[in-house]
Amino acid sequence: MQMPEVCYNQPDHSYRREPGLNQSSLKKILKSPAHYKSALEDKFIPSPAMEIGTALHCLVLDGQAAFDGQYIRKPDSIKLNTKEGKEWKAQQGKRKPLIEGGKDNPWGSIQGMRDSLARLEWYKDTGEDYIKRNEVSIYWDWEGQRCKARLDSVLEEEGIVLDLKTTDSADPEAFLRKVISLGYDFQAAYYSKAAEVIFGKPFRFIFVAVERKPPYSVGLFEVDQDMAQEGLEQCMAALQLYKTCSSFDHWEDYDPTIKKLAYPRWHKKLSAKIVKPVEVLF
């Protein structure tokens, strides 16, 4: 058993090289062990929305200097598929060009979301202490497995873990659907456990959801006790299943048997809302 460890300002590539189970892969084992194994082996290609989220994290959590070192606004006059554009891109080195305008408006969206988040006290200070409490890497043993987590922001004194999410909608009902469908409840429990192990006390977990489109609305959502407990149970089940699959090196897929499909309870409520055609009398 290894001692728990916390690393501040650890480069992301260094964190990724460290051994340990991370929540984004592990939660897939609850779908099936085969899905977990596939997630490890497949090359992940981020969507445009994910790339915008990554850039926002860099700007807000790592600071302006880090962002300027990794990204640059593409001038409107430059076309990247031309000779001039290719030369310009080569001059930027590893910095990734971001387009301003268009459907997703990456540059404008990132700046708009940053300005909107700056209204919150949590994101106003950009000094050394602010940078230190962001992108916190934690390593610990849980259920006999080496685990790791990279927390967006840890407010140690307040006992709060913040997780920054970009989203289509910060409406509470819409975001809750996203929490459930994408396994954010699993993530909340996993990260809260990491903070508790390192700092020796329970932590509240708050999602900071910011919309990618104007007016870049922000929603704050704290995981309640029931969701935290459910997420924790999911984590424990995933770790136990991983341990079993690893010991036999067997990663089972879905059982290909015929299963009955039936409407769920909520569909009855939905059906009741459907407006029936009005009979037209001639």
C-alpha positions in Angstrom: 0.0 0.0 0.0 1.3 3.4 -1.0 0.8 6.6 1.0 -1.7 9.2 -0.3 0.0 12.0 -2.2 -1.1 15.4 -3.4 0.7 17.4 -6.2 0.0 21.1 -6.8 0.5 22.5 -10.3 1.6 19.2 -11.7 1.6 19.3 -15.6 -1.3 17.5 -17.1 1.0 15.2 -19.2 2.8 14.2 -16.0 -0.5 13.4 -14.3 -1.6 11.2 -17.2 1.6 9.2 -17.1 1.2 8.3 -13.5 -0.3 4.9 -12.8 -3.7 4.7 -11.2 -7.4 4.4 -11.9 -9.2 7.6 -13.0 -12.9 8.2 -12.7 -13.5 8.9 -16.4 -12.4 5.4 -17.4 -13.5 3.5 -14.3 -17.1 4.5 -14.4 -17.4 2.9 -17.8 -17.0 -0.5 -16.2 -20.5 -0.1 -14.7 -21.8 -0.2 -18.3 -19.7 -3.4 -18.9 -16.1 -4.5 -18.3 -15.7 -4.6 -22.0 -16.6 -0.9 -22.3 -14.0 -0.1 -19.7 -11.3 -2.1 -21.5 -12.2 -0.6 -24.9 -12.1 3.0 -23.4 -8.5 2.3 -22.4 -7.4 1.0 -25.8 -9.4 3.4 -28.1 -7.9 6.7 -29.1 -10.1 9.4 -27.7 -10.9 12.3 -30.1 -12.5 15.3 -28.3 -15.4 17.1 -29.8 -15.3 20.8 -30.5 -17.3 21.5 -27.3 -14.8 19.4 -25.3 -11.9 21.4 -26.9 -13.5 24.6 -25.9 -14.0 23.3 -22.3 -10.3 22.3 -22.2 -9.2 25.8 -23.3 -11.5 27.4 -20.8 -10.0 25.3 -18.0 -6.6 26.4 -19.1 -7.5 30.1 -19.1 -9.6 30.2 -15.9 -7.7 27.6 -13.7 -4.1 27.9 -15.0 -4.1 31.6 -15.7 -3.6 34.0 -18.7 0.1 33.2 -19.1 -0.5 29.5 -19.4 -3.4 30.1 -21.9 -1.2 32.4 -24.0 1.4 29.7 -24.2 -1.0 27.1 -25.5 -3.6 29.1 -27.6 -3.7 32.0 -30.0 -6.5 33.8 -31.8 -6.5 33.1 -35.5 -6.6 36.4 -37.5 -9.7 36.7 -39.7 -7.5 37.3 -42.7 -5.7 34.0 -42.4 -6.9 30.8 -44.1 -5.2 27.8 -42.6 -5.5 25.7 -45.8 -3.4 28.3 -47.8 0.3 28.6 -48.1 0.3 31.8 -46.0 -2.0 30.2 -43.4 0.3 27.1 -43.1 3.3 29.4 -42.7 1.5 31.4 -40.0 0.5 28.2 -38.2 4.1 26.9 -38.3 5.3 30.1 -36.7 3.0 29.6 -33.7 4.8 26.4 -32.7 2.6 24.2 -30.4 0.0 27.0 -29.8 -3.4 26.0 -31.0 -5.2 28.6 -33.2 -8.8 29.4 -32.1 -11.3 30.9 -34.5 -13.4 33.9 -33.5 -16.9 33.7 -34.9 -18.6 30.8 -36.8 -21.0 28.3 -35.3 -19.0 27.5 -32.1 -17.0 30.7 -31.9 -14.3 29.1 -29.8 -12.3 32.3 -29.1 -15.3 34.5 -28.3 -17.0 31.7 -26.3 -13.9 31.2 -24.1 -13.5 34.9 -23.4 -17.2 35.3 -22.7 -17.3 32.4 -20.3 -14.2 33.6 -18.5 -15.7 37.1 -18.0 -19.0 35.6 -16.8 -17.2 33.3 -14.2 -15.2 36.3 -13.0 -18.4 37.5 -11.3 -17.9 34.8 -8.8 -15.5 35.3 -5.8 -14.0 31.9 -6.5 -12.6 33.0 -9.8 -11.6 36.6 -9.2 -8.2 36.2 -7.5 -5.5 35.1 -9.9 -2.4 35.2 -7.6 -0.1 32.3 -6.7 -2.5 30.9 -4.0 -5.3 30.9 -6.6 -3.2 29.0 -9.2 -2.0 26.5 -6.5 -5.5 25.4 -5.5 -6.4 24.6 -9.1 -5.7 21.5 -11.0 -4.8 19.5 -7.9 -3.5 16.0 -8.5 -4.3 13.4 -5.8 -3.1 9.8 -5.6 -4.3 7.2 -3.1 -5.2 3.6 -2.5 -8.9 2.7 -2.4 -10.3 -0.8 -2.0 -6.8 -2.1 -2.7 -6.5 -0.2 -6.0 -4.2 2.7 -6.8 -6.4 5.6 -7.8 -5.8 9.1 -9.0 -7.8 12.2 -9.6 -7.2 15.7 -10.9 -9.5 18.2 -9.2 -10.3 21.5 -10.8 -10.3 23.5 -7.6 -9.9 22.6 -3.9 -10.9 25.2 -1.3 -9.3 23.4 1.7 -10.4 25.8 4.4 -14.0 25.9 3.2 -14.1 22.2 2.6 -15.3 22.6 -1.0 -14.3 20.9 -4.3 -15.3 22.9 -7.4 -15.7 21.3 -10.8 -16.0 23.6 -13.8 -18.2 22.4 -16.6 -19.1 24.0 -19.9 -22.7 23.2 -21.0 -25.4 23.9 -23.5 -27.8 24.8 -20.7 -27.3 25.8 -17.0 -31.0 25.3 -16.4 -31.2 23.0 -13.3 -33.4 20.4 -14.9 -31.3 20.2 -18.0 -28.1 20.1 -16.1 -29.4 17.3 -13.8 -30.1 15.2 -16.9 -26.5 15.7 -17.9 -25.2 14.8 -14.5 -27.1 11.5 -14.6 -26.4 10.6 -18.3 -22.7 11.4 -18.2 -22.0 10.0 -14.8 -21.1 13.3 -13.1 -22.5 11.8 -9.8 -19.8 9.2 -10.0 -17.1 11.9 -10.6 -18.4 13.9 -7.7 -18.1 11.0 -5.3 -14.7 10.0 -6.6 -13.2 13.5 -6.3 -14.8 14.1 -2.9 -13.2 10.9 -1.7 -9.8 12.0 -3.0 -10.0 15.3 -1.1 -11.2 13.6 2.1 -8.3 11.2 2.1 -5.7 13.9 1.6 -7.1 16.6 3.9 -8.7 14.4 6.5 -12.3 15.8 6.4 -15.4 15.6 4.3 -15.8 18.0 1.3 -18.8 19.5 -0.3 -18.9 19.1 -4.1 -20.2 21.9 -6.3 -20.5 22.0 -10.1 -19.9 25.4 -11.7 -21.8 25.1 -15.0 -21.3 27.9 -17.6 -23.1 28.1 -20.9 -21.0 28.2 -24.1 -23.3 30.7 -25.8 -24.3 34.3 -24.8 -25.2 35.5 -22.3 -22.8 32.8 -20.8 -25.1 32.1 -17.9 -23.7 30.3 -14.8 -25.4 27.7 -12.6 -24.1 26.5 -9.3 -25.1 23.0 -8.3 -24.2 21.3 -5.0 -24.4 17.5 -4.8 -26.8 16.6 -2.0 -26.3 13.8 0.5 -28.4 11.2 -1.4 -26.5 11.7 -4.6 -23.2 11.7 -2.8 -24.1 8.3 -1.2 -25.3 6.9 -4.5 -22.2 8.0 -6.3 -20.0 6.5 -3.5 -21.8 3.2 -3.9 -21.2 3.3 -7.6 -17.5 3.9 -7.1 -17.2 1.0 -4.6 -19.1 -1.3 -7.0 -16.8 -0.3 -9.9 -13.6 -0.8 -7.9 -14.8 -4.3 -6.8 -15.8 -5.2 -10.4 -12.4 -4.0 -11.7 -10.6 -6.1 -9.0 -12.5 -9.2 -10.1 -12.0 -8.6 -13.8 -8.3 -7.9 -13.3 -7.7 -11.0 -11.3 -9.2 -13.2 -14.1 -8.2 -10.9 -16.9 -11.7 -11.3 -18.2 -13.7 -8.3 -19.4 -17.2 -9.4 -20.0 -19.5 -7.7 -22.5 -23.3 -7.5 -22.6 -25.2 -10.8 -22.6 -26.6 -11.1 -26.2 -30.0 -12.4 -25.2 -33.4 -11.1 -26.3 -34.8 -8.6 -23.8 -38.3 -7.2 -23.6 -38.8 -3.4 -24.2 -41.5 -1.7 -22.3 -42.4 1.9 -21.8 -41.1 3.3 -18.5 -43.3 5.1 -16.0 -42.3 8.6 -17.1 -43.6 7.8 -20.6 -47.2 7.6 -19.3 -46.8 11.1 -18.0 -45.4 12.2 -21.4 -48.3 10.5 -23.3 -50.9 12.3 -21.1 -49.5 15.7 -22.3 -49.8 14.9 -26.0 -52.5 17.0 -27.5 -55.0 14.9 -29.5 -56.1 16.2 -32.9 -59.1 18.3 -32.8 -62.0 16.9 -34.9 -62.9 19.3 -37.6 -66.6 19.4 -38.5 -67.7 20.4 -42.0 
